[in-house]
Amino acid sequence: MIDIKNIKKKFKEKEVLKGINFDVKEEEKFVILGENGAGKSTLFYILTKVYNPDEGEIKIKKGKKLLGFVEEPQFMKNMNAYENIKYITSSIYKKINKESMDKYLKITGIQQHAKKKVGKYSTGMKKRLAVSILLLIDPDIYIFDEPTEGLDPIERKNFIKLMEDLKERGKSIIISTHVLSEAKEMADRVGILHDGKIKKILSKDEFKKNDEYIIYTETQKYPEWLEYKIEEGKTIIKSNNIIQTLKKLTQYGVRIKDIEKNTSILEKTFIKISSGDGKND
Ligand SMILES: Nc1ncnc2c1ncn2[C@@H]1O[C@H](COP(=O)(O)OP(=O)(O)OP(=O)(O)O)[C@@H](O)[C@H]1O
């Protein structure tokens, strides 16, 4: 659906993006994970055509549309949500009825505040209004810059569900975050952005299947079916369903004293890359 090739961007002498490469398919959620200042917003400003890149190109499948807001759109503080939607979409829609606006305001849970002036909205509410507008316009490629920032846990959960729904409708979704657990929860693939490059791309298969746990047991005698290794005296097991595995181990006679989640592959890779220890592409 979208192919990003060798994007470079400098601000004066500062090279912020040094050659970004990745593609996003239909029905795919691609998360850009990077620490603060890694260049996520710069990349998104380029994707949404606010900035031009110095080099590189963005190829979008013919006839497909990309849309997203980096930070929030410029809402009018003295207007309510309906008036803002009409104002922001005026170049696309000549007329827009209240029912269609309500439909999307409802999905993001902001409808009950729709008559309030947007100047009185919290960050989370403004984010949800921005998402309502995106849903209303319904592009093929959605861009979400740090979308869960300022959302409470329920709003966050709803947002993650919404991403899944968009994916099921065949959309391509590009999301940025600096929160590792969210990348893991939302992504089909994660691209780790560091030092102006996507240093590594990991797929869900790679980072979800490899859930590892450290188990503390009375003896280190285990059944043959258990996938395990012993590192520094600790037994590390792999499991996709830890409750089931623990139950089976107990039935086998292993006495488990404690259990702890091992650092995930995604976490290990992110820490390694962010600490400057990652390989260059
Ligand atoms: N318009 C600009 N002029 C000069 N430097 C800029 C400009 N925009 C961004 N930068 C610099 O580029 C670097 C990357 O910034 P960017 O906002 O893209 O990072 P980010 O990954 O989105 O960070 P955060 O998660 O903190 O928003 C920073 O060092 C920033 O100071």
The ligand as a MOL file (V3000), in Angstrom:
LIG
                    3D

  0  0  0     0  0            999 V3000
M  V30 BEGIN CTAB
M  V30 COUNTS 31 33 0 0 0
M  V30 BEGIN ATOM
M  V30 1 N 11.6760 22.3750 12.7770 0
M  V30 2 C 12.7820 21.9370 13.3910 0
M  V30 3 N 13.9160 22.6630 13.3950 0
M  V30 4 C 15.0390 22.2260 13.9860 0
M  V30 5 N 15.1470 21.0390 14.6350 0
M  V30 6 C 14.0530 20.2720 14.6680 0
M  V30 7 C 12.8140 20.6620 14.0560 0
M  V30 8 N 11.9070 19.6760 14.2580 0
M  V30 9 C 12.5380 18.7140 14.9700 0
M  V30 10 N 13.8160 19.0500 15.2170 0
M  V30 11 C 14.8070 18.2360 15.9490 0
M  V30 12 O 14.7920 16.9430 15.3920 0
M  V30 13 C 14.9210 15.9470 16.3960 0
M  V30 14 C 13.7730 14.9460 16.2920 0
M  V30 15 O 12.5610 15.5790 16.6680 0
M  V30 16 P 11.1270 14.8730 16.5310 0
M  V30 17 O 10.1360 15.8280 17.1070 0
M  V30 18 O 10.9570 14.4390 15.1420 0
M  V30 19 O 11.3370 13.6200 17.4680 0
M  V30 20 P 10.2520 12.6390 18.1240 0
M  V30 21 O 10.8130 11.2810 17.9820 0
M  V30 22 O 8.9280 12.9210 17.5380 0
M  V30 23 O 10.2940 13.0640 19.6250 0
M  V30 24 P 9.1030 13.1300 20.7140 0
M  V30 25 O 8.7130 11.7200 20.9970 0
M  V30 26 O 9.7920 13.8060 21.8690 0
M  V30 27 O 8.0260 13.9620 20.0900 0
M  V30 28 C 15.0050 16.6810 17.7130 0
M  V30 29 O 16.3580 16.7800 18.0920 0
M  V30 30 C 14.4460 18.0460 17.4070 0
M  V30 31 O 15.0150 19.0080 18.2170 0
M  V30 END ATOM
M  V30 BEGIN BOND
M  V30 1 1 1 2
M  V30 2 1 2 3
M  V30 3 2 2 7
M  V30 4 2 3 4
M  V30 5 1 4 5
M  V30 6 2 5 6
M  V30 7 1 6 7
M  V30 8 1 6 10
M  V30 9 1 7 8
M  V30 10 2 8 9
M  V30 11 1 9 10
M  V30 12 1 10 11
M  V30 13 1 11 12
M  V30 14 1 11 30
M  V30 15 1 12 13
M  V30 16 1 13 14
M  V30 17 1 13 28
M  V30 18 1 14 15
M  V30 19 1 15 16
M  V30 20 2 16 17
M  V30 21 1 16 18
M  V30 22 1 16 19
M  V30 23 1 19 20
M  V30 24 2 20 21
M  V30 25 1 20 22
M  V30 26 1 20 23
M  V30 27 1 23 24
M  V30 28 2 24 25
M  V30 29 1 24 26
M  V30 30 1 24 27
M  V30 31 1 28 29
M  V30 32 1 28 30
M  V30 33 1 30 31
M  V30 END BOND
M  V30 END CTAB
M  END
